[in-house]
Amino acid sequence: MRIGLALPHFDFSAPDGAPVSWERLAEVARRAEALGFDSLWVSDHFFLSLERYGGRDEAYGSPEALTALAALATVTERARLGTLVLCAGFRHPALLAKSAVTVDLLSRGRLDLGLGAGWLEDEYRAFGYDFGNLNHRFEVLEETLVAVGLLLAEGPATWEGRHFRLHEAYARPRPMQEPRPPLWVGGKGGPRILRLVARHADGWNTVWAWTPQAYAERVRTLQRACEREGRDPATVRRSVGLYTLVGEDPGDLSARYRALQAWSPGGGLDGQPLEAWGRDKLIGTPQQILDRLAEFAELGVEEVICSMASVPFALYDESALDLLAERVMPAARTLEPIR
């Protein structure tokens, strides 16, 4: 099993709460790669509020996702670079495909391209995008998957949907990865999103709080979706993102949780016992974390992407990276996903 890192790229993301900067983002990326993390991931928001995570209703800034990955491609060498996930409603598929090819070439074939339907209505309205209803956003996502898939193939591509159309369109130069950078769809795993995965994607990702038991139910939904589409479920790659907290021993874990409570924006963890909060996260001593990773491997998960805090794409304590890398990752690599 591979271990990835959700990079801290929002204004709330750093241990000291300082605004995001390119220097800081690059520093964390280089350090994570040196420690052996297999992949580095960014999300796709113009801004993000922490109200749904127990924090304040405040607009926190972030770099643009694909531009950030293009820059990170120049300061890293080995780790894969991914979007978790791009909002399909923010970019025309032609621009998205061209940008993806450019990042793949800059990184020498290290891009994982994740797409999703979008959910934060405030940023749609702030920048003049049509949020519509859920049906509309899923329709845009499916058409984006189709168009990008065509553009990342040999071409030329001619195709017409309700929202986009292509006529003798190319995405040249070709990406370095063959036949294309992997296409991931992100979502909680209801029947509709998993139908899109079965039809159009190489893999499915879901975040940030899952028990193996709950995830197993969604895997069964994925299997049924694949069967209806005539696809072997074993061909769908699976990754899970989880809030992660590791401690050397139970006492160290409790101390780290108290520090995380103090750090969490808006007091989001105030009054929550560790046992209750950690039930559906990647929480524990190194052996407990490995036991949980083994459960996900048995469900076909090939990679777990860690968000090292209580909110997405944040890092509350840099020493947590070292502990995870030294005490968990070597043994995690021996876990084989079962399909």
C-alpha positions in Angstrom: 0.0 0.0 0.0 1.2 3.5 -0.9 0.9 6.5 1.5 0.2 9.9 0.1 0.1 13.4 1.7 -2.6 16.0 1.4 -0.4 19.1 1.1 -1.2 22.1 3.4 -2.1 24.8 0.9 -4.8 26.9 2.6 -4.4 30.0 4.8 -5.4 27.9 7.8 -3.1 24.9 6.9 0.2 25.6 8.6 1.2 24.7 12.2 1.5 28.4 13.1 -1.6 29.4 11.1 0.4 31.7 8.8 -1.0 32.5 5.4 -0.1 30.0 2.6 3.0 30.8 0.6 4.8 29.2 -2.3 8.0 28.8 -0.2 6.2 26.9 2.5 4.3 24.7 0.1 7.4 23.8 -1.7 9.3 23.1 1.5 6.6 20.7 2.8 6.5 18.9 -0.6 10.3 18.4 -0.7 10.4 17.2 2.9 7.5 14.7 2.3 9.2 13.4 -0.8 12.5 13.0 1.1 10.7 11.1 3.9 9.3 8.6 1.3 5.7 9.7 0.8 4.5 8.2 -2.4 2.3 11.1 -3.6 1.4 14.7 -3.0 -2.1 16.1 -3.4 -3.8 19.4 -3.7 -7.5 20.3 -3.7 -9.3 22.8 -6.0 -10.9 25.8 -4.4 -10.8 29.5 -5.0 -11.3 29.8 -1.2 -12.6 27.5 1.5 -14.7 28.1 4.6 -14.2 25.9 7.7 -17.8 26.3 8.9 -18.7 22.7 7.9 -15.6 21.4 9.8 -16.5 23.2 13.0 -14.5 26.4 12.3 -15.4 29.9 11.4 -17.4 31.0 8.3 -14.4 32.8 6.8 -12.9 32.7 3.3 -9.4 31.1 3.5 -7.2 31.4 0.3 -5.4 28.8 -1.7 -3.2 28.6 -4.8 -4.8 27.4 -8.0 -4.4 23.6 -8.2 -2.9 22.9 -11.6 -0.5 25.9 -11.5 0.6 24.7 -8.1 1.3 21.2 -9.4 3.2 22.6 -12.3 5.5 24.4 -10.0 5.8 21.5 -7.6 6.9 19.3 -10.6 10.0 21.5 -10.8 11.0 21.0 -7.1 10.2 17.3 -6.7 11.6 14.3 -8.5 9.9 11.1 -7.5 6.5 11.5 -5.7 3.4 11.5 -7.8 1.4 14.7 -8.0 -2.4 14.7 -7.9 -5.6 16.7 -7.7 -8.1 15.7 -5.0 -10.2 16.8 -6.8 -10.6 19.3 -9.6 -14.1 20.8 -9.8 -15.4 19.9 -13.3 -17.5 23.1 -13.4 -14.5 25.5 -13.2 -12.7 24.6 -16.5 -13.6 23.8 -20.1 -12.4 20.3 -20.8 -10.1 21.6 -23.5 -8.2 23.8 -21.1 -8.2 21.1 -18.5 -6.8 18.5 -20.9 -4.0 20.9 -22.1 -3.1 21.9 -18.6 -3.0 18.2 -17.5 -0.7 17.3 -20.3 1.6 20.2 -19.5 1.8 19.1 -15.8 2.4 15.5 -16.9 5.3 16.5 -19.1 6.8 18.9 -16.6 6.7 16.1 -13.9 8.0 13.5 -16.4 4.8 11.4 -16.1 3.9 11.8 -12.4 0.3 13.3 -12.7 -2.8 11.7 -11.3 -5.9 13.7 -12.5 -8.8 13.7 -10.0 -12.1 15.2 -10.9 -15.3 15.8 -9.0 -18.7 17.5 -9.3 -18.1 20.4 -6.9 -20.0 21.2 -3.7 -19.1 24.7 -2.3 -21.9 26.9 -3.6 -20.4 30.1 -2.2 -17.4 30.0 -4.5 -19.5 29.2 -7.6 -21.6 32.3 -6.8 -18.6 34.5 -5.9 -17.0 33.9 -9.3 -20.1 33.7 -11.5 -20.2 30.0 -12.2 -23.5 28.2 -12.5 -23.9 26.0 -9.5 -27.3 24.6 -10.6 -28.6 21.5 -8.9 -26.9 18.1 -8.3 -28.1 16.7 -11.6 -26.6 19.6 -13.4 -23.2 19.2 -11.7 -23.1 15.5 -12.3 -24.0 16.0 -16.0 -21.1 18.5 -16.3 -18.8 16.1 -14.5 -19.7 13.2 -16.9 -19.3 15.3 -20.0 -15.9 16.6 -18.7 -14.7 13.0 -18.1 -15.8 12.0 -21.7 -14.2 15.0 -23.3 -11.0 14.9 -21.4 -10.7 11.2 -22.0 -11.1 11.8 -25.8 -8.6 14.7 -25.7 -5.9 12.7 -23.9 -6.2 9.9 -26.5 -4.5 10.1 -29.9 -7.2 12.3 -31.5 -8.5 14.1 -33.3 -11.7 14.2 -31.2 -15.1 15.0 -32.5 -17.9 14.8 -29.9 -20.9 16.8 -28.8 -22.6 16.9 -25.4 -25.1 19.2 -23.8 -22.5 21.5 -22.3 -19.4 21.0 -24.4 -18.4 20.0 -28.0 -15.3 19.1 -29.8 -14.6 19.2 -33.5 -11.4 17.6 -34.8 -9.7 18.6 -31.6 -6.2 17.6 -30.5 -4.4 17.8 -27.2 -0.8 18.0 -28.5 1.9 17.4 -27.4 0.9 14.0 -26.0 1.3 13.3 -22.2 4.2 11.2 -21.1 2.1 8.6 -19.5 0.6 5.9 -21.7 -2.2 5.7 -22.5 -2.9 8.8 -20.4 -2.5 10.1 -16.8 -4.8 8.2 -14.6 -8.3 9.7 -14.3 -9.8 9.5 -10.8 -13.3 10.5 -9.7 -13.8 11.7 -6.2 -17.0 11.3 -4.2 -18.7 9.6 -1.3 -19.6 6.6 -3.4 -23.4 6.8 -4.0 -24.8 4.9 -7.0 -24.6 7.9 -9.3 -21.0 8.8 -8.8 -19.9 5.1 -8.9 -21.8 4.7 -12.2 -19.5 7.5 -13.6 -16.5 5.8 -12.2 -17.5 2.5 -13.8 -18.1 4.2 -17.2 -15.2 6.7 -17.4 -12.6 6.5 -14.7 -9.4 4.6 -13.9 -10.0 4.9 -10.2 -12.3 6.1 -7.3 -11.3 8.2 -4.3 -13.3 9.1 -1.3 -12.4 11.2 1.8 -11.9 12.0 4.9 -13.6 9.8 7.4 -14.3 6.2 6.8 -14.5 3.0 8.8 -13.6 -0.2 6.8 -17.1 -1.4 7.5 -18.8 1.6 5.9 -16.3 1.6 3.0 -17.0 -2.1 2.3 -20.6 -1.2 1.7 -19.6 1.4 -0.9 -17.3 -1.2 -2.5 -20.2 -3.5 -3.0 -22.1 -0.6 -4.7 -19.1 0.0 -6.9 -19.1 -3.7 -7.9 -22.8 -3.6 -8.8 -22.2 -0.4 -10.9 -19.3 -2.1 -12.8 -21.4 -5.2 -13.4 -24.2 -3.1 -14.9 -21.6 -1.4 -17.2 -20.0 -4.6 -18.2 -16.7 -3.8 -16.5 -14.6 -6.0 -14.2 -14.6 -4.3 -10.8 -11.0 -5.3 -10.2 -10.0 -2.9 -12.9 -11.1 0.1 -10.9 -8.3 1.5 -8.7 -9.2 2.6 -5.2 -7.8 5.2 -2.8 -9.0 6.6 0.4 -8.2 9.9 2.1 -8.2 9.9 5.9 -7.6 12.4 8.7 -4.4 11.0 10.3 -3.0 11.2 13.8 -0.2 8.9 15.0 1.5 8.6 18.4 4.5 6.6 19.6 2.3 5.0 22.3 -1.1 5.7 23.9 0.3 8.5 26.1 2.0 10.2 23.2 -1.1 9.8 21.1 -3.2 11.5 23.8 -0.8 14.4 24.1 -0.8 14.8 20.3 -4.5 14.9 20.3 -4.6 17.6 22.9 -2.2 19.6 20.8 -4.5 19.0 17.7 -7.5 20.2 19.7 -5.7 23.4 20.7 -4.7 24.0 17.0 -8.0 23.2 15.3 -9.6 26.3 13.8 -12.6 27.6 15.6 -12.3 25.0 18.4 -13.6 22.4 16.1 -12.5 19.5 18.3 -13.4 21.1 21.7 -15.1 18.6 23.9 -14.7 15.6 21.6 -13.0 12.6 23.1 -10.2 11.0 21.0 -12.0 7.7 20.9 -15.1 9.3 19.4 -13.4 11.5 16.9 -10.9 8.8 15.8 -13.5 6.1 15.1 -13.5 6.7 11.4 -10.1 8.2 10.9 -6.5 6.9 10.7 -5.7 7.3 14.4 -3.5 5.3 16.8 -0.1 4.0 17.6 1.9 2.7 14.6 0.6 -0.8 15.0 -3.0 0.3 15.3 -2.6 2.4 12.1 -1.0 -0.6 10.3 -3.9 -2.8 11.4 -6.4 -0.3 10.0 -4.4 0.0 6.8 -4.5 -3.7 6.4 -8.3 -3.7 6.7 -8.5 -1.2 3.8 -6.0 -3.2 1.8 -8.4 -6.2 2.1 -11.0 -4.0 0.5 -8.8 -3.3 -2.5 -7.4 0.1 -1.4 -4.0 0.7 -3.0 -3.3 4.1 -1.5 -4.3 6.0 1.6 -3.8 9.8 1.4 -3.2 11.4 4.8 -4.5 14.8 5.9 -2.4 15.4 9.0 -4.8 17.5 11.0 -8.5 17.8 11.8 -9.4 19.7 8.6 -8.5 18.9 5.0 -5.1 19.7 3.5 -3.5 20.9 6.7 -0.5 20.0 8.8 -0.7 20.8 12.5 2.6 19.3 13.6 5.6 18.6 11.3 7.0 15.9 13.5 3.9 13.8 12.6 5.4 13.4 9.1 8.6 11.9 10.5 6.8 9.5 12.8 4.5 8.3 10.1 7.4 7.9 7.7 9.6 6.0 10.1 7.2 3.9 12.0 4.3 3.2 9.6 5.3 3.5 5.9 7.9 0.8 5.6 5.5 -1.9 6.9 2.5 -0.4 5.0 4.3 -1.1 1.7 4.1 -4.8 2.4 0.3 -4.6 2.4 -1.1 -5.8 -0.9 -4.6 -4.7 -2.0 -7.0 -7.6 -2.5 -9.3 -7.3 -5.5 
